[in-house]
Structure formats: C-alpha cells, structure tokens
Amino acid sequence: MARVISIANQKGGVGKTTTAVNLGASLAASEKRTLLIDCDPQANTTSALGFPKDPSRRTLYQTLILGEPIERVTIDAKVEGLDLIPSDKNLVGAAVELVSLDDREYKLRAAIQGVRDKYEYILIDCPPSLDLLTVNALAASDSVLVPIQCEYLALEGVSELLDTLMRLRRTINPALSVEGILLTMYDDRTTLSKQVASDLRSFFGSQVFESVIPRNVRLAEAPSHGMPVIFYDIHSKGAESYIQLAKEVIVNAQKRVGQGTERADSGAGTSASAAAAGAVGGNSSGDVDSGTN
C-alpha cells in the first residue's frame, strides 16, 4: 500500500512544488510507482509537468466536490511510473464548498483509498495556506515533508505548521508523522544559509534530511520546459540533490517497515522559534545574494 506524503508549508516560495515534481519523478525513476496530486489551485505542479491550462480537463475539484472517481481524473504525467491528478483555478472554490459538507476533512482520504494499492508513493503538493485543502491533504497522509528555504523568515512559519500538525494528530489524523524537514534554496556561499542549516539540524536532529537542495539555475528553468529537472539536465546539482532525496525517502520507508517505527516529531513546534532566533543572532554582513548554477 502506498505511503502518502504531503509536501506542506504555509509559507509560499519555499520549494513545495519544485520538491513535489522532482521528488515524484526521482521516485518513479527509481522504479517506485508514484502518484502526484496537485492540491494547489495555482496548478503549478500541473504546468511544471507540461500540461497547459485546459478548462475541459477533469481535476481534483471534480473528485472532492462532485464525487468523480479519482481514477477518472488521473492522467499519465509523461514520466514512466508517474501519474498526476491535476489542479486548476476551480479548486479555489473547493475550499469554500467543502465547509458545508459532511466529513469535509476526509474527502481526499476517502477518494484515494481505492488507488493506494496501485502505487508505492502518493505525493500531495499542498497550497501555501492552512485551509481545508491542506487539512484534507494532511488528513489523508501518513506523513508530511516540510521544505524550508534557508532564510530567517522561512523559519518563522515552521513552528505554526508543526503546532498545527500536533493539533491535527489529536483531532483528525493520530497517525500523522513528520517525514522530514528539507532544506531548500541553499547557498553555501552565504553565512545565513549555513547558520539556518546548522540551527535546524541542532534543534530537529535526524528529522532534517541529509539531502540539501541548492539554489540552481537548471532547477528553476526546468518547469518552463514542462519537465522535471532529471530529464532537463540530469547532471545538474539540482537533479543530483533530488535523486539523493528520493534514495533517502526510500531508505527511511524501508527502515520503518523493518523496525515498525516512525520518526518522532514531539516538541518540534517550539524548537522552530528558537532556531529562528538563533539564525538571526548568527547572521553576519558577509552574505551574497545570487542564484547560482
């Protein structure tokens, strides 16, 4: 049965969609059949895989609100072993329409239940908010992967997200765990990136992935060509990083199966605020601001 992983952070611009697309493609390239669900009304995951806007295309909205079977909205993502449930702007309305429905938090969980046996991984790209779409994604998930940009302001939202996760565990999904914290847009030439990475590893320990996603031009260019970076430039640092992340996710899943354990995520909420304070305290004036290859 598929492991369902939400990729979530209520702050925008931290690399959620980039991670969803490229981790999904890297898992598929590792012969792990993967389903990618675009749960963001901006539909960036859909367009990053080369699908232009198409009003006639069925999307996640039809499944959540109109009860369309999820098999009928699933499309081939043009990557072997990777399928996609697309999104469009109508999903904005779903967040409002869900409010009046029974079991509104569990619509996505119920929808994917019938296809979990077809995949090894299901990745959900969440919107940059903590609305009902994100709650649906987290209620349907086994774990949440949290991308964090290596900058101070990105740290501030982590405590809110992890506090929300703990509340959801108490009320909606007791089995929800933290898959890992992923450092994105890392620039090893800046003091701040190094300080944020150091503080996160100090506070969250093994919950932080060893893989780090660097600032990378090829990674930024790939969506405009409608393909994951591993097909755009497999030798780029961005591609290598996501291939490494996929290996890490697979190894972690194998460890869980073997040991019957999951990553602990207790006390995570309060730690992020302290990490943020430490990052500011450790910042110096020698930083450079650039997007490097």
C-alpha positions as CSV (number, residue, x, y, z in Angstrom):
1,M,0.0,0.0,0.0
2,A,1.2,3.4,-0.9
3,R,2.9,5.7,1.6
4,V,1.1,9.1,1.4
5,I,3.3,12.1,1.9
6,S,2.0,15.7,1.9
7,I,4.5,18.4,1.0
8,A,3.4,21.3,3.1
9,N,4.4,24.7,4.4
10,Q,2.0,27.6,4.7
11,K,4.7,30.0,3.6
12,G,4.9,30.4,-0.2
13,G,8.1,30.2,-2.3
14,V,9.9,27.6,-0.2
15,G,10.1,24.9,-2.9
16,K,7.0,22.8,-2.3
17,T,6.0,22.4,-6.0
18,T,9.6,22.0,-7.1
19,T,10.0,19.3,-4.5
20,A,6.7,17.6,-5.4
21,V,7.6,17.4,-9.1
22,N,11.2,16.4,-8.8
23,L,10.9,14.0,-5.9
24,G,8.0,12.3,-7.7
25,A,10.0,12.0,-10.9
26,S,13.0,10.7,-9.0
27,L,10.9,8.1,-7.1
28,A,9.4,7.0,-10.4
29,A,12.9,6.8,-11.9
30,S,13.9,4.6,-9.0
31,E,11.1,2.2,-10.2
32,K,8.7,3.2,-7.4
33,R,5.3,3.8,-8.9
34,T,4.2,7.2,-7.8
35,L,1.0,9.3,-7.9
36,L,1.4,13.1,-7.7
37,I,-1.7,15.0,-6.5
38,D,-1.8,18.8,-7.3
39,C,-3.8,20.2,-4.4
40,D,-2.9,23.8,-5.0
41,P,-5.4,26.0,-7.0
42,Q,-2.4,27.7,-8.7
43,A,-1.8,24.4,-10.5
44,N,1.9,24.9,-10.7
45,T,2.6,21.2,-10.4
46,T,0.3,20.5,-13.3
47,S,2.0,23.1,-15.5
48,A,5.5,22.1,-14.4
49,L,4.9,18.7,-15.8
50,G,4.0,20.2,-19.2
51,F,0.2,20.4,-19.0
52,P,-1.2,23.8,-20.1
53,K,-4.5,25.2,-18.8
54,D,-7.4,23.2,-20.2
55,P,-11.0,24.0,-19.0
56,S,-12.2,20.7,-20.3
57,R,-9.7,18.6,-18.2
58,R,-11.0,16.9,-15.1
59,T,-9.2,17.9,-12.0
60,L,-9.1,17.3,-8.3
61,Y,-12.1,19.6,-7.9
62,Q,-14.4,17.1,-9.7
63,T,-13.3,14.4,-7.2
64,L,-13.6,16.5,-4.0
65,I,-16.8,18.3,-4.8
66,L,-18.6,16.4,-7.5
67,G,-17.7,12.9,-6.3
68,E,-15.9,11.9,-9.6
69,P,-14.0,8.7,-9.1
70,I,-10.3,9.5,-8.7
71,E,-9.3,7.0,-11.5
72,R,-11.2,9.2,-14.0
73,V,-9.2,12.4,-13.2
74,T,-5.8,10.7,-13.1
75,I,-3.6,11.2,-16.1
76,D,-0.2,9.9,-17.3
77,A,2.4,12.5,-16.2
78,K,4.5,11.7,-19.3
79,V,7.1,10.2,-17.0
80,E,7.3,6.4,-16.8
81,G,5.9,5.3,-13.4
82,L,4.4,8.7,-12.6
83,D,0.7,9.6,-12.7
84,L,-0.8,13.0,-12.0
85,I,-4.1,14.3,-10.5
86,P,-4.2,17.8,-12.0
87,S,-5.5,21.0,-10.5
88,D,-7.0,24.2,-11.8
89,K,-8.4,27.5,-10.5
90,N,-11.7,25.9,-9.7
91,L,-10.0,24.4,-6.6
92,V,-10.2,27.8,-5.0
93,G,-14.0,27.3,-4.8
94,A,-13.5,23.8,-3.3
95,A,-12.0,25.3,-0.1
96,V,-15.3,27.2,0.4
97,E,-17.7,24.5,-0.8
98,L,-16.1,21.9,1.5
99,V,-17.2,23.9,4.6
100,S,-20.8,22.8,4.3
101,L,-20.1,19.1,3.5
102,D,-20.2,16.2,5.9
103,D,-16.8,14.7,6.7
104,R,-15.3,17.7,5.0
105,E,-11.8,17.0,6.3
106,Y,-11.7,13.4,4.9
107,K,-12.9,13.8,1.3
108,L,-9.4,13.3,-0.1
109,R,-8.6,10.4,2.2
110,A,-11.8,8.6,1.0
111,A,-11.0,9.4,-2.6
112,I,-7.5,7.9,-2.7
113,Q,-8.3,4.9,-0.6
114,G,-9.2,2.8,-3.6
115,V,-6.0,3.5,-5.5
116,R,-3.4,3.2,-2.7
117,D,-2.7,-0.4,-3.7
118,K,-1.7,0.7,-7.2
119,Y,1.2,2.9,-6.0
120,E,4.2,2.8,-3.7
121,Y,4.2,6.5,-3.0
122,I,1.5,9.2,-3.3
123,L,2.8,12.8,-3.0
124,I,0.4,15.7,-2.3
125,D,1.5,19.2,-3.2
126,C,-0.3,21.5,-0.8
127,P,-1.3,25.1,-1.2
128,P,0.7,27.8,0.8
129,S,-2.0,28.1,3.5
130,L,-3.6,26.1,6.2
131,D,-7.1,25.9,4.7
132,L,-9.4,23.0,4.2
133,L,-7.5,21.8,1.2
134,T,-4.3,21.5,3.3
135,V,-6.3,19.9,6.1
136,N,-7.7,17.3,3.6
137,A,-4.2,16.6,2.4
138,L,-2.8,16.1,5.9
139,A,-5.8,14.0,7.0
140,A,-5.1,11.7,4.0
141,S,-1.4,11.4,4.7
142,D,0.9,9.1,6.6
143,S,3.5,11.9,6.9
144,V,4.4,15.4,6.0
145,L,7.5,16.6,4.3
146,V,8.3,20.3,5.2
147,P,10.5,22.2,2.7
148,I,12.2,25.2,4.4
149,Q,14.1,27.9,2.5
150,C,17.4,28.7,4.1
151,E,16.4,32.1,5.2
152,Y,15.2,33.6,8.5
153,L,11.7,34.5,7.6
154,A,11.0,30.9,6.3
155,L,11.9,29.6,9.7
156,E,9.2,31.6,11.4
157,G,6.3,29.7,9.8
158,V,7.7,26.3,10.8
159,S,6.5,26.5,14.4
160,E,3.0,27.4,13.3
161,L,2.9,24.5,10.8
162,L,4.2,21.9,13.3
163,D,1.8,23.2,16.0
164,T,-1.0,22.7,13.5
165,L,0.3,19.2,12.8
166,M,0.2,18.3,16.5
167,R,-3.4,19.6,16.8
168,L,-4.4,17.5,13.7
169,R,-2.8,14.5,15.3
170,R,-5.1,14.9,18.3
171,T,-8.3,15.5,16.4
172,I,-8.1,14.3,12.8
173,N,-5.2,12.0,12.0
174,P,-3.4,10.4,15.0
175,A,-1.0,8.5,12.7
176,L,0.4,11.6,11.0
177,S,4.2,11.9,11.4
178,V,6.9,14.2,10.1
179,E,8.6,12.6,7.1
180,G,11.4,15.1,7.3
181,I,12.5,18.7,7.0
182,L,14.1,19.6,3.7
183,L,16.5,22.5,3.3
184,T,15.9,24.2,0.0
185,M,17.5,27.1,-1.9
186,Y,20.7,26.5,0.0
187,D,23.7,28.7,-1.0
188,D,26.9,27.6,0.7
189,R,28.5,31.0,0.0
190,T,26.2,32.8,2.4
191,T,26.6,32.9,6.2
192,L,22.8,32.9,6.7
193,S,22.2,29.6,4.7
194,K,24.9,27.9,6.8
195,Q,23.5,29.3,10.0
196,V,19.9,28.3,9.3
197,A,21.0,24.8,8.3
198,S,23.1,24.4,11.4
199,D,20.3,25.7,13.7
200,L,17.7,23.4,12.1
201,R,20.0,20.3,12.4
202,S,20.8,21.3,16.0
203,F,17.1,21.6,17.0
204,F,15.5,18.9,14.8
205,G,18.3,16.4,14.6
206,S,17.6,13.4,12.5
207,Q,14.3,14.9,11.3
208,V,16.3,17.1,8.9
209,F,17.1,15.2,5.6
210,E,20.8,14.8,4.9
211,S,19.9,15.9,1.3
212,V,20.0,19.6,0.7
213,I,18.5,21.3,-2.3
214,P,20.8,24.1,-3.6
215,R,20.0,27.3,-5.5
216,N,20.3,26.1,-9.0
217,V,19.6,27.7,-12.4
218,R,18.7,24.4,-14.1
219,L,16.1,23.6,-11.3
220,A,14.5,27.0,-12.0
221,E,14.5,26.5,-15.8
222,A,13.0,23.0,-15.9
223,P,9.3,24.0,-15.2
224,S,9.3,26.3,-18.2
225,H,10.2,23.3,-20.4
226,G,7.4,21.2,-18.8
227,M,9.7,18.6,-17.3
228,P,11.3,17.5,-14.1
229,V,15.0,18.5,-13.7
230,I,16.2,15.0,-14.0
231,F,15.0,15.0,-17.7
232,Y,16.1,18.5,-18.3
233,D,19.7,18.2,-17.0
234,I,20.4,15.1,-15.0
235,H,24.0,16.3,-14.3
236,S,22.9,19.5,-12.6
237,K,23.3,19.9,-8.9
238,G,19.5,20.2,-8.6
239,A,18.9,16.9,-10.3
240,E,21.6,15.2,-8.2
241,S,20.1,16.5,-5.0
242,Y,16.5,15.3,-5.7
243,I,17.8,11.9,-6.8
244,Q,19.6,11.7,-3.4
245,L,16.5,12.8,-1.6
246,A,14.5,10.1,-3.3
247,K,17.0,7.5,-2.1
248,E,16.8,8.9,1.4
249,V,12.9,8.7,1.4
250,I,13.1,5.1,0.1
251,V,15.6,4.0,2.7
252,N,13.6,5.7,5.5
253,A,10.5,3.8,4.4
254,Q,12.4,0.5,4.4
255,K,13.6,1.2,7.9
256,R,10.1,1.8,9.0
257,V,8.9,-1.5,7.6
258,G,11.8,-3.3,9.1
259,Q,11.7,-1.7,12.5
260,G,8.0,-0.9,12.7
261,T,8.9,2.7,13.9
262,E,8.4,6.2,12.6
263,R,10.3,9.4,13.1
264,A,9.5,11.1,16.4
265,D,8.1,14.6,16.0
266,S,7.4,15.6,19.5
267,G,8.4,19.1,20.7
268,A,9.0,20.3,17.1
269,G,6.8,23.3,17.3
270,T,8.6,25.2,20.0
271,S,12.0,24.4,18.5
272,A,11.5,26.3,15.3
273,S,11.1,29.6,17.1
274,A,14.3,29.1,18.9
275,A,16.0,28.1,15.7
276,A,14.8,31.3,14.0
277,A,16.1,33.4,16.9
278,G,19.5,31.6,16.6
279,A,19.7,32.2,12.9
280,V,19.2,36.0,13.3
281,G,21.7,36.1,16.1
282,G,24.3,34.2,13.9
283,N,23.9,36.3,10.8
284,S,26.7,38.5,9.6
285,S,27.2,41.1,6.9
286,G,29.3,39.0,4.6
287,D,26.3,37.4,2.7
288,V,26.0,37.3,-1.0
289,D,22.6,37.2,-2.8
290,S,22.6,35.2,-6.0
291,G,21.0,32.3,-8.0
292,T,23.9,30.1,-8.9
293,N,24.2,27.1,-11.2
